[in-house]
Amino acid sequence: MTTIRPNPTPDDALERTLARHPRPLGGDPMRAGDKPLVSLSDQILNNRDDAGQGTRQQLSLKRKPAWLRAKVPGGSEFIALRDQLKKHNLNTVCEEASCPNMGECWARGVATIMILGDTCTRACGFCNIKTGKPNAIDNDEPRRVAESLKLMGLRHVVITSVDRDDQPDGGARIWAETILRTRDACPEMSIEVLIPDFKGDSRALQLVIDAKPEILNHNLETVPRMYPAVRPQAKFDQSIELLRRCKDAGMVTKTGIMVGIGERDEEVDALMADVHARATTDILTIGQYLQPTRNHLPIDRWVHPDQFDAYRTSGLSLGWKVVESGPMVRSSYHADTQVDALVGERADSARRFRELVDGAKAS
């Protein structure tokens, strides 16, 4: 028999939430060891008053505009891929980061595999991946991932990971072995990797470069001014240097940012010019920031599709080879063709992306 407590309080709701989610989610930069440059105290869910009592505050999630409506996951293809991922004990960033495109991508048989566990050592203000002390490195993971991908029969795969600052090489050894084993198991499949910054360790980065993935992606996430709140344990210039090193090594390079998290349009234009001038990165993705939970940074604005078109036009005029810009665009969304079954200007992006992938495979 279930006992119903009369007059539930905010504490009751909090207790139920903690029971469902015993491990902390990411998104709280206050978990970082260093004192943050920007205080987010007025943005944290359920702040108590100074006495530790009283009414708690909550930041409401903004209502999404009509152009931001993701399909509910479902269908036979979605279920088949979900079951296959579960069977092979593979983590996906699709689930861990609550990606709004998961239903569509999984129905197409496309998923972004996440290696090195499901717990990140960093606490970025936008990210829904769990933050905490990760489990030990699984040295058998590269073999298991490669064999599983072989069974899936994909044309293009995206592999990403949590940050593993607890490891001397940031997990680069596992990264390199995963790429090499996957290529041996799936010679006809192109490999795209979305890597962390390895704390600026050039030797760790070189391990990944030497494994020669077809596309190397490292997301900047936001404009430099927003880094203390959005990426408090990362450095903008360090990420630019990573992209430059990869491009100098002859790789096809890619990066991505979110908008609507506090940046200004002129800062987005300045970022596109700066990154192209300093790192000559090939591919840029720009998408709308969506607040995963009330624990995360609030949405500053909904960016209209017309403004995303303006970003694309500006980026291409600066010399970027592909600029994929739209409200629902994510770093791995439609990564196999970057834009799938679209017409006009965006179909040209698909053609350019495929040329880059095919050219990298041929080399």
C-alpha positions as CSV (number, residue, x, y, z in Angstrom):
1,M,0.0,0.0,0.0
2,T,1.3,3.4,-1.0
3,T,1.1,6.3,1.5
4,I,0.2,9.6,0.0
5,R,1.7,12.5,1.9
6,P,-0.7,15.4,2.4
7,N,0.2,18.9,1.1
8,P,3.5,18.0,-0.7
9,T,6.2,20.6,-0.3
10,P,9.0,21.7,-2.7
11,D,11.3,19.5,-0.5
12,D,9.2,16.5,-1.4
13,A,9.6,17.2,-5.1
14,L,13.3,17.6,-4.7
15,E,13.6,14.3,-2.9
16,R,11.7,12.5,-5.7
17,T,14.0,14.1,-8.3
18,L,17.2,13.1,-6.4
19,A,15.8,9.5,-6.1
20,R,15.4,9.3,-9.8
21,H,18.8,10.9,-10.6
22,P,21.2,9.8,-7.9
23,R,24.2,10.9,-9.8
24,P,24.6,14.7,-10.5
25,L,24.1,16.0,-14.0
26,G,26.5,18.3,-15.6
27,G,25.9,22.0,-16.1
28,D,27.0,23.4,-12.8
29,P,30.3,25.3,-13.3
30,M,30.5,25.7,-9.5
31,R,31.7,22.1,-9.5
32,A,34.9,23.3,-11.0
33,G,37.9,23.4,-8.7
34,D,38.9,26.9,-9.6
35,K,36.8,29.9,-8.6
36,P,34.7,30.9,-11.6
37,L,35.1,34.3,-13.1
38,V,31.4,34.7,-13.5
39,S,29.0,33.9,-10.7
40,L,25.9,31.9,-11.6
41,S,24.5,31.9,-8.1
42,D,21.3,33.7,-9.2
43,Q,20.7,31.1,-11.9
44,I,20.9,27.9,-9.9
45,L,17.7,25.9,-9.4
46,N,16.0,26.0,-6.0
47,N,18.2,28.6,-4.3
48,R,17.3,28.9,-0.6
49,D,17.3,32.3,1.1
50,D,20.2,33.3,3.3
51,A,18.8,31.5,6.3
52,G,18.6,28.2,4.3
53,Q,14.8,28.3,4.5
54,G,11.9,30.0,2.8
55,T,10.5,29.9,-0.7
56,R,12.8,28.4,-3.3
57,Q,13.3,30.1,-6.7
58,Q,13.1,28.4,-10.1
59,L,14.0,29.7,-13.5
60,S,11.2,28.8,-15.9
61,L,12.1,27.2,-19.2
62,K,11.2,29.4,-22.1
63,R,8.4,28.3,-24.4
64,K,9.8,27.1,-27.8
65,P,8.8,28.9,-30.9
66,A,7.0,27.1,-33.8
67,W,10.2,26.4,-35.7
68,L,11.7,24.4,-32.9
69,R,9.6,21.3,-32.7
70,A,11.5,17.9,-32.6
71,K,9.7,14.7,-33.5
72,V,9.0,12.3,-30.6
73,P,11.3,9.2,-30.9
74,G,9.7,6.1,-32.2
75,G,9.2,3.7,-35.1
76,S,10.7,0.3,-35.9
77,E,14.1,1.7,-37.1
78,F,14.5,3.8,-33.9
79,I,13.7,0.8,-31.7
80,A,16.0,-1.5,-33.7
81,L,19.0,0.8,-33.3
82,R,18.2,1.5,-29.7
83,D,18.2,-2.2,-28.9
84,Q,21.4,-2.8,-30.9
85,L,23.2,0.0,-29.0
86,K,22.0,-1.5,-25.7
87,K,23.0,-5.0,-26.7
88,H,26.5,-4.0,-27.3
89,N,26.7,-1.7,-24.2
90,L,27.5,1.4,-26.3
91,N,27.0,4.9,-24.9
92,T,25.6,7.6,-27.2
93,V,25.9,11.3,-26.8
94,C,22.4,11.4,-28.3
95,E,20.9,10.0,-25.0
96,E,23.4,11.5,-22.5
97,A,23.1,15.0,-23.9
98,S,19.4,14.8,-24.5
99,C,19.8,15.7,-28.2
100,P,16.5,17.0,-29.8
101,N,17.3,15.1,-33.0
102,M,17.7,11.7,-31.5
103,G,14.4,10.3,-32.9
104,E,15.1,11.4,-36.4
105,C,18.7,10.3,-36.5
106,W,18.1,6.9,-34.9
107,A,15.2,6.3,-37.3
108,R,17.8,6.9,-40.2
109,G,20.2,4.4,-38.5
110,V,22.7,7.1,-37.5
111,A,24.0,7.6,-34.0
112,T,27.0,9.3,-32.4
113,I,28.9,6.8,-30.3
114,M,30.4,8.1,-27.0
115,I,33.5,6.5,-25.7
116,L,35.4,6.7,-22.4
117,G,32.3,6.3,-20.3
118,D,29.3,8.4,-19.6
119,T,30.6,10.7,-16.8
120,C,32.5,13.8,-17.6
121,T,35.2,15.4,-15.4
122,R,34.1,18.9,-16.5
123,A,31.0,20.9,-15.7
124,C,30.0,23.0,-18.6
125,G,27.0,25.3,-18.1
126,F,25.1,24.0,-21.2
127,C,25.8,20.3,-21.1
128,N,23.4,17.6,-19.8
129,I,26.1,14.8,-19.5
130,K,26.7,13.7,-16.0
131,T,29.6,15.3,-14.1
132,G,31.6,13.5,-11.5
133,K,34.4,10.9,-11.0
134,P,34.4,8.5,-14.0
135,N,34.8,4.8,-13.8
136,A,38.2,3.2,-14.7
137,I,39.2,3.2,-18.4
138,D,37.9,0.2,-20.3
139,N,40.8,-1.1,-22.3
140,D,38.6,-3.4,-24.3
141,E,36.3,-0.6,-25.4
142,P,38.0,0.1,-28.8
143,R,37.6,-3.6,-29.9
144,R,34.0,-3.7,-28.7
145,V,33.1,-0.4,-30.5
146,A,34.8,-1.5,-33.8
147,E,33.0,-4.9,-33.8
148,S,29.6,-3.3,-33.0
149,L,30.0,-0.7,-35.8
150,K,30.9,-3.4,-38.2
151,L,27.5,-5.1,-37.5
152,M,25.7,-1.8,-38.0
153,G,26.9,-1.3,-41.6
154,L,27.0,2.5,-41.5
155,R,28.4,4.7,-44.2
156,H,29.6,7.4,-41.8
157,V,30.1,7.3,-38.1
158,V,30.7,10.1,-35.5
159,I,32.6,9.2,-32.4
160,T,32.9,11.5,-29.4
161,S,33.8,11.3,-25.7
162,V,33.4,12.9,-22.4
163,D,36.4,14.8,-21.0
164,R,38.7,12.6,-19.0
165,D,40.9,15.1,-17.2
166,D,41.6,12.3,-14.7
167,Q,43.8,10.6,-17.3
168,P,47.4,11.7,-18.0
169,D,46.7,11.7,-21.8
170,G,43.0,12.7,-21.5
171,G,42.0,9.4,-23.0
172,A,44.0,9.9,-26.2
173,R,45.3,6.4,-26.3
174,I,41.8,4.9,-26.3
175,W,40.8,7.5,-28.9
176,A,43.6,6.4,-31.3
177,E,43.0,2.7,-30.8
178,T,39.2,3.1,-31.3
179,I,39.8,4.9,-34.7
180,L,42.4,2.4,-35.9
181,R,40.3,-0.7,-34.9
182,T,37.1,0.9,-36.4
183,R,38.9,1.5,-39.7
184,D,40.2,-2.1,-39.9
185,A,36.7,-3.4,-39.1
186,C,34.8,-1.0,-41.4
187,P,37.1,0.0,-44.3
188,E,34.3,1.4,-46.4
189,M,33.0,3.7,-43.6
190,S,34.2,7.2,-43.1
191,I,35.1,8.2,-39.5
192,E,34.4,11.6,-38.0
193,V,35.6,12.3,-34.4
194,L,34.5,15.0,-32.1
195,I,37.3,15.3,-29.6
196,P,38.0,17.2,-26.3
197,D,40.9,19.6,-25.9
198,F,43.2,17.1,-24.0
199,K,44.0,20.1,-21.8
200,G,46.3,21.5,-24.6
201,D,48.6,18.4,-24.6
202,S,50.1,18.4,-28.1
203,R,51.4,14.8,-27.6
204,A,47.9,13.5,-26.8
205,L,46.4,15.3,-29.8
206,Q,49.1,13.9,-32.0
207,L,48.0,10.3,-31.1
208,V,44.6,11.1,-32.6
209,I,46.0,12.9,-35.6
210,D,48.2,9.9,-36.4
211,A,45.1,7.6,-36.4
212,K,43.9,9.7,-39.4
213,P,40.1,10.0,-39.0
214,E,38.5,11.5,-42.1
215,I,36.9,14.4,-40.2
216,L,38.3,15.9,-37.0
217,N,35.8,18.1,-35.1
218,H,36.4,20.1,-31.9
219,N,33.6,22.4,-30.9
220,L,34.2,25.9,-29.7
221,E,30.6,26.0,-28.4
222,T,30.4,29.8,-27.9
223,V,32.1,33.2,-28.4
224,P,35.1,34.0,-26.2
225,R,33.3,36.4,-23.9
226,M,30.9,33.6,-22.8
227,Y,33.6,31.0,-21.9
228,P,33.6,31.6,-18.1
229,A,30.0,30.6,-17.9
230,V,29.7,28.2,-20.8
231,R,33.0,26.4,-20.7
232,P,34.7,27.4,-17.4
233,Q,37.4,24.7,-17.6
234,A,38.3,25.4,-21.2
235,K,40.3,28.1,-23.1
236,F,39.2,29.6,-26.4
237,D,42.7,30.2,-27.7
238,Q,43.7,26.6,-26.7
239,S,40.8,25.3,-28.8
240,I,41.8,27.5,-31.8
241,E,45.3,26.1,-31.5
242,L,44.0,22.5,-31.5
243,L,42.1,23.2,-34.7
244,R,45.1,24.9,-36.3
245,R,47.4,22.0,-35.5
246,C,44.9,19.5,-37.0
247,K,44.6,21.6,-40.2
248,D,48.3,22.0,-40.5
249,A,48.5,18.2,-40.3
250,G,46.4,18.0,-43.5
251,M,43.1,17.0,-41.8
252,V,39.6,18.0,-42.7
253,T,38.6,20.1,-39.7
254,K,35.2,21.1,-38.2
255,T,33.9,23.1,-35.3
256,G,30.5,24.2,-34.0
257,I,28.9,26.8,-31.8
258,M,25.5,27.4,-30.1
259,V,23.6,30.7,-30.3
260,G,20.9,32.0,-28.0
261,I,23.0,31.5,-24.8
262,G,24.1,35.1,-24.4
263,E,26.2,36.0,-27.4
264,R,25.5,38.9,-29.8
265,D,25.2,38.5,-33.6
266,E,28.3,40.7,-34.2
267,E,30.3,38.3,-31.9
268,V,29.3,35.3,-34.0
269,D,30.5,37.2,-37.1
270,A,33.7,38.0,-35.4
271,L,34.2,34.4,-34.3
272,M,33.7,33.1,-37.8
273,A,36.3,35.6,-39.2
274,D,38.8,34.9,-36.4
275,V,38.6,31.1,-36.6
276,H,38.9,31.0,-40.3
277,A,41.9,33.4,-40.2
278,R,43.8,31.6,-37.5
279,A,42.9,27.9,-38.1
280,T,41.4,27.7,-41.7
281,T,38.8,25.3,-40.4
282,D,36.7,23.7,-43.2
283,I,33.2,23.1,-41.6
284,L,31.2,25.1,-39.2
285,T,27.9,24.2,-37.5
286,I,25.6,26.7,-35.8
287,G,22.5,25.7,-33.8
288,Q,20.1,27.0,-31.2
289,Y,21.0,26.4,-27.6
290,L,18.3,24.5,-25.7
291,Q,18.4,24.6,-21.9
292,P,18.4,20.9,-20.9
293,T,17.1,21.4,-17.3
294,R,16.6,24.3,-14.9
295,N,20.0,23.5,-13.5
296,H,21.6,24.8,-16.7
297,L,22.3,28.2,-18.2
298,P,19.1,29.9,-19.2
299,I,18.2,30.6,-22.8
300,D,18.9,34.3,-23.6
301,R,16.9,34.4,-26.9
302,W,15.4,32.3,-29.7
303,V,17.3,33.0,-32.9
304,H,15.1,33.3,-35.9
305,P,15.7,31.0,-39.0
306,D,16.4,34.2,-41.0
307,Q,19.3,35.0,-38.8
308,F,20.7,31.5,-39.2
309,D,20.6,32.0,-42.9
310,A,22.5,35.3,-42.4
311,Y,25.2,33.4,-40.4
312,R,25.6,30.9,-43.3
313,T,25.9,33.6,-45.9
314,S,28.5,35.5,-43.8
315,G,30.5,32.3,-43.1
316,L,30.6,31.3,-46.7
317,S,31.7,34.8,-47.8
318,L,34.6,34.5,-45.3
319,G,35.9,31.3,-47.0
320,W,34.4,28.5,-44.9
321,K,33.9,25.5,-47.2
322,V,30.7,24.4,-45.4
323,V,28.5,26.3,-43.0
324,E,25.5,24.3,-41.7
325,S,23.4,26.8,-39.8
326,G,19.8,26.3,-38.5
327,P,17.8,26.1,-35.2
328,M,18.0,22.3,-35.0
329,V,21.5,21.9,-36.3
330,R,23.8,20.0,-34.0
331,S,27.5,19.0,-34.5
332,S,26.6,15.5,-35.4
333,Y,23.2,16.1,-37.0
334,H,23.1,14.7,-40.6
335,A,26.8,14.3,-40.3
336,D,26.8,11.7,-43.1
337,T,25.8,14.3,-45.6
338,Q,25.6,17.3,-43.3
339,V,22.3,18.1,-44.8
340,D,20.2,15.3,-46.1
341,A,17.5,15.5,-48.8
342,L,17.5,19.2,-48.9
343,V,17.3,21.6,-51.9
344,G,18.8,24.8,-53.1
345,E,21.6,26.4,-51.2
346,R,21.8,23.7,-48.4
347,A,22.0,20.9,-51.0
348,D,25.2,22.6,-52.1
349,S,26.5,22.2,-48.5
350,A,25.7,18.5,-48.7
351,R,27.7,18.2,-51.9
352,R,30.7,20.1,-50.4
353,F,30.7,18.0,-47.3
354,R,30.6,14.7,-49.3
355,E,33.5,16.0,-51.4
356,L,35.5,16.7,-48.3
357,V,34.8,13.3,-46.8
358,D,35.5,11.4,-50.1
359,G,38.7,13.4,-50.6
360,A,39.9,12.6,-47.1
361,K,39.2,8.9,-47.6
362,A,41.1,8.9,-50.9
363,S,44.2,10.5,-49.3
